[in-house]
Every structure is written in structure tokens, then in C-alpha cells.
Amino acid sequence: MTDKDFEAFLMKCQQEVKIKQSNLTQKYALNTYQTYSFSQANKSLELKKDNGEVLRFEVACIGSWGYEDHSWVWAWNNENLSESIREEANTLKDLAQETGYNVFEQGSFECEEIVAKDLAFVSVYKLKAQGIYRIVADESYLFLALKNVK
């Protein structure tokens, strides 16, 4: 893929994911949930309302971006994630061959937040997920692909 081809591919991914995200937000009123719970064991994300209503998604981990050190770590390379989650994320390495960009094979590297978001968009596209969710942790954001409502 040439740089120009990759830019077009990236724009396609961004547009598709933004549409999917908008559809999810409207269909499930995602902005009305107050808390979340992420389970590595179940590969799930639960969104909860104060009234007890719960929405569950099957998820895949994409990667995390450290806002302190501006570093990206792919989920498949993150020792803090379960082996099962890391194995599932291995498919994202295929993007290196598909795009010609080795960034998809590098376990971790420095980048700006916009690059992390772009990596998440491309990953959601690759995984054919329904949307994206960003968990804010102490020093990083964890990007999840929302696969299916459970």
C-alpha cells in the first residue's frame, strides 16, 4: 500500500467506525450509562445506569495509549492482559502485511493520541466490530472493540 492508499484506507476506516459509533450511541443511548465494568475473563464490558439497567458487550482489546509517556502498546503485547485476550488481538498483526506498515507488528512505540485513535479505528474495521469504547485508567486509555451486545 502506498502512503496515499493508506491515507484513503484510514479515512475509510474512520468514516465507517464513526457511523457505527453513532448508530450504537443512538440505538442503545450509550451516553446515558454512568459506570462501566470490564471483565477480562468474560471478554465483556458492562455499562450500567443508576437505575440498575445494564448493557453488556462482547469485546476485544485493541491496545492502550499512555497519556503520561505518549506510548502505544498493542493488546497482543500487553502483559497486563490475559493470555486469551492477547491471543485474540494477534489478528491485528495481519494489518502489517495488508497495509505494508510495520507499526502493526511493533509491540509498543511512542506516538501522539491522534495516532492511537487512528490505530483503534483501523482495528475496529479489521475486527468487523460494531464500535469502540475507551476506558480511562490511571495513566492510560484502554481501547476496546465493541463486538456484539450480549
C-alpha positions, 0 to 999 in steps of 0.5 A: 500500500502506498502512503496515499492508499493508506491515507484513503484506507484510514479515512475509510476506516474512520468514516465507517467506525464513526457511523457505527459509533453513532448508530450504537450511541443512538440505538442503545443511548450509550451516553446515558450509562454512568459506570462501566465494568470490564471483565477480562475473563468474560471478554465483556464490558458492562455499562450500567445506569443508576437505575440498575439497567445494564448493557453488556458487550462482547469485546476485544482489546485493541491496545492502550495509549499512555497519556503520561509517556505518549506510548502505544502498546498493542493488546497482543503485547500487553502483559497486563492482559490475559493470555486469551485476550492477547491471543485474540488481538494477534489478528491485528498483526495481519494489518502489517502485511495488508497495509505494508506498515510495520507499526502493526507488528511493533509491540509498543512505540511512542506516538501522539493520541491522534495516532492511537485513535487512528490505530483503534479505528483501523482495528475496529474495521479489521475486527468487523466490530460494531464500535469502540469504547475507551476506558480511562485508567490511571495513566492510560486509555484502554481501547476496546472493540465493541463486538456484539451486545450480549 
